[in-house]
Amino acid sequence: MECTPTFLRARRPEHKQQRYDAIRAAARALAVERGVRSVSLGDIAAAVGVHKSAILRYFETREEIYLSLGADAWSEWNRAVHAELDGVVDGSPRLVADVLSRTLAERPLLCDLLTQAPLTLERHVSTSALRSFKVELLEAAESLAELVGRVVPEVGPERGFDVIGALACFAASLWQVSHPSEELAALYAAEPELARGCPDFVPAVHRFTLVFITGLIATED
């Protein structure tokens, strides 16, 4: 990613907002390109065109940058799902599974952060940064849960939260498996029989979500 020159020091409020936005945009682009775990604070600083110390005026750590992006990503996913399912009455589990899996796959940064956030990011930020992330995540998850429970009344909002939680956990591990390193991708290409361990993300998430929702309905007390 090329270094983008900017003003040397952000002094005015609008310049500070520009710098803040530039940091987040660079971090987002680098993560989508390389994966969150491969991006350092120095990489982000170089992409913005500033020294690392300038980044630390806005964020305590690189982890805080990615948690802030993760909170936004959850909110964006929530809005995307609502845009497709708001107004749907007595929808099918298959419809919900289709929308959830497809809209999630359209957000690669969120998919990566589903793993990276609990694994490393949440362990290197302040309590206030962690609380801010969790509040926004839970607001989005609860909104998605309410929507799932409304579209499929047999599920209801309480178990709709179970759907979102289970989907997030399953997708977190599957995203990593279905997006192998260059070396592993080359191995799969050379020995296709080994690629059985690399499932397609959307169909697998769709099947899981459909089976989970169907199972909830079938086991209703």
C-alpha positions as CSV (number, residue, x, y, z in Angstrom):
1,M,0.0,0.0,0.0
2,E,1.5,3.4,-1.0
3,C,2.3,6.0,1.5
4,T,-0.1,9.0,1.2
5,P,1.4,12.3,2.1
6,T,-0.7,14.5,4.4
7,F,-0.3,17.6,6.5
8,L,2.6,17.4,8.9
9,R,0.6,18.1,12.0
10,A,-3.1,18.1,12.7
11,R,-3.9,21.2,14.7
12,R,-7.4,22.3,13.7
13,P,-10.4,20.1,14.6
14,E,-11.2,19.3,11.0
15,H,-7.6,18.3,10.4
16,K,-7.7,16.0,13.5
17,Q,-10.8,14.4,12.1
18,Q,-9.1,13.9,8.8
19,R,-6.1,12.3,10.5
20,Y,-8.4,10.1,12.5
21,D,-10.3,9.0,9.5
22,A,-7.1,8.5,7.5
23,I,-5.7,6.2,10.2
24,R,-8.8,4.0,10.2
25,A,-9.0,3.9,6.4
26,A,-5.4,2.8,6.1
27,A,-5.8,0.2,8.8
28,R,-9.0,-1.1,7.1
29,A,-7.3,-1.3,3.6
30,L,-4.2,-3.1,5.0
31,A,-6.3,-5.6,6.9
32,V,-8.4,-6.5,3.9
33,E,-5.3,-6.9,1.8
34,R,-3.1,-8.8,4.3
35,G,-5.3,-9.9,7.2
36,V,-5.5,-8.2,10.6
37,R,-2.8,-10.2,12.3
38,S,-0.3,-9.2,9.6
39,V,-0.6,-5.5,10.0
40,S,1.6,-3.6,12.5
41,L,1.3,-0.1,13.8
42,G,4.3,0.8,11.7
43,D,2.5,-0.4,8.6
44,I,-0.5,1.8,9.4
45,A,1.7,4.8,10.1
46,A,3.6,4.4,6.8
47,A,0.4,4.1,4.9
48,V,-0.9,7.3,6.4
49,G,2.5,9.1,6.0
50,V,3.2,9.8,9.6
51,H,5.4,8.5,12.4
52,K,4.0,5.9,14.8
53,S,4.0,8.5,17.6
54,A,1.4,10.5,15.6
55,I,-0.9,7.4,15.5
56,L,-0.7,7.1,19.3
57,R,-2.2,10.6,19.7
58,Y,-5.5,9.1,18.4
59,F,-5.4,5.5,19.5
60,E,-3.7,3.8,22.4
61,T,-2.7,0.7,20.4
62,R,-3.2,-0.9,16.9
63,E,-5.6,-3.2,18.7
64,E,-7.8,-0.3,19.6
65,I,-7.9,0.8,15.9
66,Y,-9.2,-2.6,14.9
67,L,-11.7,-2.8,17.7
68,S,-13.1,0.5,16.6
69,L,-13.3,-0.8,13.0
70,G,-14.9,-4.0,14.3
71,A,-17.7,-2.1,16.1
72,D,-18.4,-0.2,12.9
73,A,-18.4,-3.4,10.9
74,W,-21.0,-5.0,13.2
75,S,-23.2,-2.0,12.8
76,E,-22.8,-2.0,9.1
77,W,-23.7,-5.7,8.9
78,N,-26.8,-5.1,11.1
79,R,-27.9,-2.3,8.7
80,A,-27.4,-4.5,5.7
81,V,-29.4,-7.4,7.1
82,H,-32.2,-5.0,8.1
83,A,-32.2,-3.5,4.6
84,E,-33.1,-6.9,3.2
85,L,-35.3,-8.3,5.9
86,D,-37.2,-5.4,7.3
87,G,-40.9,-5.8,6.4
88,V,-40.6,-9.6,5.9
89,V,-43.4,-11.4,7.8
90,D,-43.3,-15.1,8.4
91,G,-40.2,-15.6,6.5
92,S,-38.4,-19.0,6.2
93,P,-35.3,-20.1,8.0
94,R,-33.7,-20.6,4.5
95,L,-34.3,-16.9,3.7
96,V,-32.7,-15.8,7.0
97,A,-29.7,-18.2,6.4
98,D,-29.2,-16.8,2.9
99,V,-29.2,-13.2,3.9
100,L,-27.1,-13.6,7.0
101,S,-24.4,-15.7,5.3
102,R,-24.2,-13.6,2.1
103,T,-24.1,-10.2,3.8
104,L,-21.5,-11.5,6.3
105,A,-19.3,-12.7,3.5
106,E,-19.5,-9.3,1.8
107,R,-17.7,-7.9,4.9
108,P,-14.2,-9.6,4.9
109,L,-12.9,-7.3,7.6
110,L,-15.7,-8.3,10.0
111,C,-15.2,-12.0,9.2
112,D,-11.5,-11.7,10.1
113,L,-12.2,-9.7,13.2
114,L,-14.6,-12.3,14.5
115,T,-11.5,-14.4,15.2
116,Q,-8.9,-11.7,15.9
117,A,-11.0,-9.6,18.4
118,P,-11.4,-12.2,21.1
119,L,-8.1,-13.9,20.3
120,T,-5.7,-10.9,20.6
121,L,-7.3,-7.5,20.2
122,E,-9.4,-7.5,23.3
123,R,-6.3,-8.3,25.4
124,H,-4.4,-5.2,24.6
125,V,-6.7,-2.3,25.1
126,S,-8.0,-0.2,28.0
127,T,-11.2,-1.1,29.8
128,S,-12.9,2.0,28.3
129,A,-12.0,1.0,24.7
130,L,-13.1,-2.6,25.4
131,R,-16.4,-1.4,26.9
132,S,-17.1,0.8,23.9
133,F,-16.5,-2.1,21.5
134,K,-18.6,-4.5,23.5
135,V,-21.5,-2.0,23.8
136,E,-21.7,-1.4,20.0
137,L,-21.2,-5.1,19.2
138,L,-24.1,-6.1,21.6
139,E,-26.4,-3.4,20.3
140,A,-25.9,-4.7,16.7
141,A,-26.2,-8.4,17.8
142,E,-29.4,-7.7,19.7
143,S,-30.9,-5.8,16.8
144,L,-30.1,-8.7,14.5
145,A,-31.5,-11.2,17.0
146,E,-34.8,-9.2,17.3
147,L,-35.0,-9.2,13.5
148,V,-34.4,-12.9,13.2
149,G,-37.0,-13.6,15.8
150,R,-39.5,-11.3,14.0
151,V,-38.9,-12.8,10.6
152,V,-39.1,-16.4,11.9
153,P,-41.6,-16.1,14.8
154,E,-41.0,-19.7,15.9
155,V,-37.5,-18.6,16.9
156,G,-38.3,-15.4,18.8
157,P,-35.8,-12.7,19.8
158,E,-34.2,-14.5,22.7
159,R,-33.2,-17.5,20.6
160,G,-32.5,-15.2,17.7
161,F,-29.6,-14.0,19.9
162,D,-28.4,-17.7,20.0
163,V,-28.6,-17.8,16.2
164,I,-26.3,-14.7,15.9
165,G,-23.9,-15.9,18.5
166,A,-23.6,-19.4,17.0
167,L,-23.2,-18.0,13.5
168,A,-20.5,-15.6,14.6
169,C,-18.5,-18.4,16.4
170,F,-18.8,-20.8,13.4
171,A,-17.9,-18.1,10.8
172,A,-14.9,-16.9,12.9
173,S,-13.1,-20.3,12.5
174,L,-14.4,-21.1,9.1
175,W,-13.2,-17.7,7.6
176,Q,-9.7,-18.5,8.6
177,V,-9.9,-22.1,7.2
178,S,-11.5,-21.0,4.0
179,H,-8.9,-18.3,3.3
180,P,-5.6,-20.1,3.5
181,S,-2.1,-18.6,3.2
182,E,-0.5,-18.4,-0.2
183,E,1.6,-21.5,0.6
184,L,-1.4,-23.5,1.7
185,A,-3.4,-22.4,-1.3
186,A,-0.5,-23.5,-3.6
187,L,-0.5,-26.9,-1.9
188,Y,-4.3,-27.3,-2.4
189,A,-3.8,-26.4,-6.1
190,A,-1.0,-29.0,-6.4
191,E,-2.9,-31.7,-4.4
192,P,-6.7,-31.1,-4.8
193,E,-7.6,-34.0,-2.6
194,L,-6.3,-32.0,0.4
195,A,-8.6,-29.1,-0.5
196,R,-11.5,-30.9,1.1
197,G,-10.3,-29.2,4.3
198,C,-10.9,-25.8,2.7
199,P,-14.7,-25.4,2.3
200,D,-16.4,-22.5,0.5
201,F,-17.4,-19.9,3.1
202,V,-20.9,-18.9,2.0
203,P,-22.4,-22.3,1.4
204,A,-21.0,-23.7,4.6
205,V,-22.2,-20.8,6.7
206,H,-25.6,-21.0,5.0
207,R,-25.9,-24.7,5.8
208,F,-24.8,-24.2,9.4
209,T,-27.3,-21.3,10.0
210,L,-30.2,-23.2,8.3
211,V,-29.5,-26.3,10.4
212,F,-29.1,-24.3,13.6
213,I,-32.4,-22.4,13.1
214,T,-34.3,-25.5,12.1
215,G,-32.9,-27.3,15.1
216,L,-34.0,-24.6,17.5
217,I,-37.5,-24.8,16.1
218,A,-37.6,-28.6,16.3
219,T,-36.4,-28.7,19.9
220,E,-38.8,-26.0,21.2
221,D,-40.0,-26.9,24.6
